Amino acid sequence: MPDDRPVALDEYPIHQVPLSMKHLATGDRNAYDRCIFHVFDHQGRALLILGLGVYPNVGVIDAYATLRQGDTLYAVRASDALRDDTRMELAVGPLRIQVERPLKDFVLTCAADPGDPDGLSYEINWSADFPALWEPHHLQRRGDRLTLEGRRFVQAGGCDGWIRAGGEELRLSAGEWTGTRDRSWGVRPLPGEDGGRSADEHPTQGFHWIWSPVRFEDRFLMIVTQEDADGYRSLNDATLVRPGERDLQLGWPRTDITYRPGTRHPESAVVHLAHPLDGKPLELGVEVLTSSPLAVGAGYPPADDWQHGSWRGRDWTDRRSYDLSDPAGHPLAAYGVTDHAARFTLDGRTGHGIFEHGSFGRHDPSGFTGFDSVAP
């Protein structure tokens, strides 16, 4: 029998190029298509981060979930071979994302491990409160080589359901928990990528990143900035979404961050914005409630125990917990991005969202002089 047959996705009028949906238009091994969800309470007791990705040109599908409670981080990771039907059923091992209504309602599930009653499990209904918002087209080069190109959108909403871990059950309820999510696809480096001459002749001197979706009761705010070592900004956006009204662009966001002494861990921040019509200054206050480094458990670089897109064989599942009380126990986390659940204030309103931040290497605007430089 021939190996190449139409797949179920080919039944739908969604083709972009004259190929089966089994194949991508690019042969780049770094092609990816994935999502991330955040679920957190408004007191900083718990931060759940979960996601799922497919990597068609390396034949991998994987997913992860991490829950921070106190100083313990519970993690579940799963990976498998990408099959023709996998992209229509978003499930790997015990982890599942069920699309009830696209861009609106989702069911997020992590099945319990019968052999580990204190391990992580959950069932959550995640519902969007605002329409999805495109983020700026994300391009990144090293020398002349394109290393990252991503299309992304972001959303915020509410959630209900339950989370169990460590012998405790958390009940999620409206008004006390917030959810955000990001959906992206394109190309970005996978483990094993050889940077070659471009990496050798164009070493990274510094990277400074802020990604912040914020949900207020009647509006949604998205801020994203990326800067090089000298402060040159390659990504910039601040957009306010209000149902039934035209989106507002709130200028060139400038962020003053108060770091924990001796670290680059933000404890609070002020993001300076401006109204597009009259230039009136607006200040977004940020109070960090709890934090989860993506390099610990969640598979983001520079994690050394598992990264997205890695081939671990068929039906691979891994469950573990981490002690986050001693930062020295996870030194690589300082060189990766950390997601901070936070309380925000803007123009008399209080909201909740994620203040995702990564700063490593030199960053002249912050006064950081190198990879070992920290706040005084």
Buried (B, 14 or more C-beta within 10 A) or exposed (E): EEEEEEBEBBEEEEEEEEEBBBEBEBEBBBBBBBBBBBBBBBEBBBBBBBBBBBBBBBEBBBBBBBBBBEEBBBBBBBBBEBEBEBBEEBBBBBBBBBEEEEEBBBBBBBBBBEEBEEBBBBBBBBBBBBEBBEBBEBEBEBEEEEBBBBBBBBBBBBBBBEBBBBEEEBEBEEEBBBBBBBBBBBBBBBBEEEBEEBBEEBEBEBBBBBBBBBBBEEBBBBBBBBBBBEEEEEBBBBBBBBEEEEEBBBBEBEBEBEBEEEEBBBBBBBBBBBBEEEEEEBEBBBBBBBBBBBBBBBBBBEBEBBBBBBBBEEEBBBBBBBEBEEBEEBEBBBBBBBBBBBBBBBEEEEBBBBBBBBBBBBBBBBEBEEEEBBBE
